[in-house]
Amino acid sequence: MSYSIKKERQLLLVSTFSALLFAMLGIVLGTLIHSLVIIFDGVYSLVSLGLTLVSLVTVLYIRKEDVSKNIKRVKVIESSVILLKGIAITLMCVLSFVAAVQAIMEGGREVNTGIALAFGVFSMIGCYTSYWVMKTQGREVNSALVDAEAKQWLMDTVISAAVFVGFMIAKVLLLTSYAHYAQLADPIMVVMASIYFIIVPVKMIISSSKQLHQLNRDGVLVKYSHA
């Protein structure tokens, strides 16, 4: 096994375990303190985990000797996986947006801002570390799948930063005469995050779709759909 293939698998495994950790922490903690945005963060990590496992299985397949020699076939598989990732993340953002708007219409949610701030700091540092590892170490393997993982972690890092800033604002509001607005901070953050973060997966969908379209024009897709 070559160094680049081994490195690629190691990076995807690191991303898998990291996503599992943040998914469990975000969903459990978000549920306990009734925070939509923390649950959003956890669900995003859970979706990332599922997609990373898909990437890992894909790597195991396309790095087989009889497959890896066929560059066009590898491109078809990689583009298809990235398209799947883009669709899954876009769907998650849309569903989260709908849930947040509904929460705003119901008057918002009261959240323990102290715990939320602590989570924001921990998640921000952890997610950025994962992104940094994927981005810097991924340069050695030049893998589209590892690059997609880096983009996912960058999105999660910004989500965590948004959580921290949003709850910091809510904490300040609680000390003023506008305290009743503090409970709107949580769902508003989800709305903002959903709108902002849908940009990256949409770009992934467009890019991979163009790649697949080009391969289809070249007759590659037709060839392997009947393989």
C-alpha positions in Angstrom: 0.0 0.0 0.0 1.4 3.4 -1.0 2.0 6.2 1.5 -0.7 8.5 0.0 -3.4 5.7 0.1 -2.5 4.9 3.7 -2.5 8.6 4.6 -5.9 9.1 2.9 -7.5 6.3 4.9 -6.0 7.6 8.2 -7.4 11.1 7.6 -10.8 9.8 6.9 -10.7 7.6 10.0 -9.7 10.7 12.1 -12.6 12.6 10.6 -15.0 9.7 11.3 -14.1 9.5 15.0 -14.1 13.3 15.4 -17.6 13.6 13.8 -18.9 10.8 16.1 -17.6 12.7 19.2 -19.1 16.0 18.2 -22.4 14.5 17.0 -23.0 12.7 20.3 -22.0 15.7 22.4 -24.0 18.2 20.4 -27.3 16.2 20.2 -27.2 15.1 23.9 -26.3 18.5 25.2 -28.6 20.4 22.9 -31.5 18.2 23.9 -30.7 18.7 27.6 -30.6 22.5 27.4 -33.3 22.8 24.7 -31.0 24.5 22.2 -31.9 24.2 18.5 -28.6 25.6 17.3 -26.5 23.1 19.4 -28.7 20.2 18.1 -28.2 21.6 14.6 -24.4 21.5 15.2 -24.7 17.9 16.5 -26.9 16.7 13.7 -24.5 18.3 11.2 -21.7 16.3 12.7 -23.9 13.2 12.6 -24.6 13.8 8.9 -20.9 14.4 8.4 -20.2 11.1 10.1 -22.4 9.2 7.7 -20.9 10.9 4.7 -17.4 10.3 6.0 -18.2 6.6 6.3 -19.4 6.7 2.7 -16.1 8.4 1.7 -14.1 5.8 3.6 -15.9 2.9 1.8 -15.4 4.7 -1.5 -11.7 5.1 -0.9 -11.3 1.4 -0.1 -13.0 0.6 -3.4 -11.4 3.1 -5.8 -7.9 2.4 -4.4 -8.1 -1.3 -5.5 -5.5 -2.0 -8.1 -7.9 -2.8 -10.9 -10.0 0.3 -10.2 -7.4 2.9 -9.4 -5.7 2.4 -12.8 -8.9 3.7 -14.5 -8.8 7.4 -13.8 -12.1 8.1 -15.4 -13.9 5.6 -13.3 -12.4 7.0 -10.2 -13.6 10.5 -11.2 -17.2 9.2 -11.7 -17.2 7.6 -8.2 -15.6 10.6 -6.4 -18.0 13.1 -8.1 -21.0 10.9 -7.2 -20.0 10.8 -3.6 -19.4 14.6 -3.4 -22.8 15.1 -5.1 -24.4 12.9 -2.4 -22.7 14.9 0.3 -23.9 18.2 -1.1 -27.5 17.0 -1.4 -27.5 15.6 2.2 -26.1 18.8 3.8 -28.5 21.0 1.7 -31.5 18.9 2.9 -30.3 19.2 6.5 -30.0 23.0 6.2 -33.5 23.3 4.8 -35.1 21.2 7.5 -33.2 23.1 10.2 -34.4 26.4 8.7 -38.0 25.3 8.8 -37.7 24.1 12.5 -36.0 27.4 13.5 -38.7 29.6 11.8 -41.4 27.6 13.6 -39.6 28.2 17.0 -39.4 31.9 16.3 -43.1 32.0 15.6 -43.7 30.3 18.9 -41.7 32.9 20.8 -38.3 31.4 20.9 -36.5 29.1 23.4 -35.0 29.7 26.8 -31.5 28.2 26.9 -28.8 27.9 29.6 -26.3 30.4 28.0 -23.5 29.5 30.4 -23.4 25.8 29.2 -24.0 26.9 25.6 -21.0 29.3 25.7 -18.8 26.5 27.1 -19.9 24.2 24.4 -19.3 26.8 21.7 -15.7 27.3 22.8 -15.0 23.5 23.0 -16.7 22.8 19.7 -15.0 25.8 17.9 -11.5 24.6 19.0 -12.2 20.9 18.2 -13.8 21.5 14.8 -11.1 23.9 13.7 -8.4 21.4 14.7 -10.1 18.8 12.6 -10.3 21.2 9.7 -6.7 22.1 10.0 -5.6 18.5 10.1 -7.7 17.6 7.0 -6.5 20.7 5.1 -2.8 20.6 5.9 -2.3 16.8 5.9 -4.7 16.4 2.9 -2.3 18.3 0.7 0.0 15.3 0.8 -2.5 12.9 -0.8 -4.3 15.3 -3.2 -7.7 13.6 -2.5 -11.0 15.2 -3.5 -12.7 13.2 -0.7 -10.4 14.5 2.0 -10.8 18.0 0.6 -14.6 17.6 0.9 -14.0 16.5 4.5 -12.0 19.7 5.1 -14.9 21.8 3.8 -17.4 20.0 6.1 -15.2 20.8 9.1 -14.8 24.4 8.1 -18.5 24.7 8.0 -18.8 23.1 11.4 -16.2 25.5 12.8 -18.1 28.5 11.7 -21.3 27.0 13.1 -19.6 26.6 16.4 -18.3 30.2 16.2 -21.8 31.4 15.5 -23.1 29.5 18.5 -20.5 31.2 20.7 -21.2 34.7 19.4 -24.9 34.3 19.4 -25.1 33.1 23.0 -22.7 35.8 24.1 -25.2 38.3 22.7 -28.0 36.5 24.5 -26.0 36.6 27.7 -25.6 40.4 27.4 -29.3 40.8 26.6 -30.2 39.0 29.8 -28.6 41.8 31.7 -30.6 44.5 30.0 -34.2 45.6 29.7 -34.3 43.5 26.4 -34.0 40.2 28.2 -37.1 38.9 26.6 -35.4 38.9 23.3 -32.7 36.6 24.5 -34.8 33.5 23.9 -35.0 34.3 20.2 -31.2 34.1 19.9 -31.1 30.3 19.6 -33.6 29.9 16.6 -32.3 33.0 14.9 -28.8 31.6 14.9 -30.1 28.4 13.3 -31.9 30.5 10.6 -28.7 32.4 9.9 -26.5 29.3 9.9 -28.9 27.4 7.6 -28.9 30.3 5.0 -25.2 30.8 5.2 -24.1 27.1 5.2 -26.3 26.0 2.4 -24.0 27.9 0.0 -21.1 25.4 0.4 -23.1 22.2 -0.3 -24.9 23.9 -3.2 -21.5 24.7 -4.7 -20.5 21.0 -4.1 -23.7 19.9 -6.0 -23.1 22.3 -8.9 -19.4 21.3 -9.2 -19.9 17.6 -9.0 -22.9 17.8 -11.3 -20.8 19.6 -13.9 -18.1 16.9 -13.6 -20.6 14.1 -14.0 -22.2 15.9 -16.9 -18.9 16.2 -18.6 -18.1 12.5 -18.0 -21.6 11.7 -19.4 -20.8 13.7 -22.5 -17.6 11.7 -22.9 -19.6 8.5 -22.6 -17.9 7.5 -19.3 -21.1 7.4 -17.2 -23.0 5.3 -19.7 -20.1 2.9 -19.8 -19.9 2.4 -16.0 -23.7 2.4 -15.4 -23.8 -0.8 -17.4 -20.6 -2.2 -15.8 
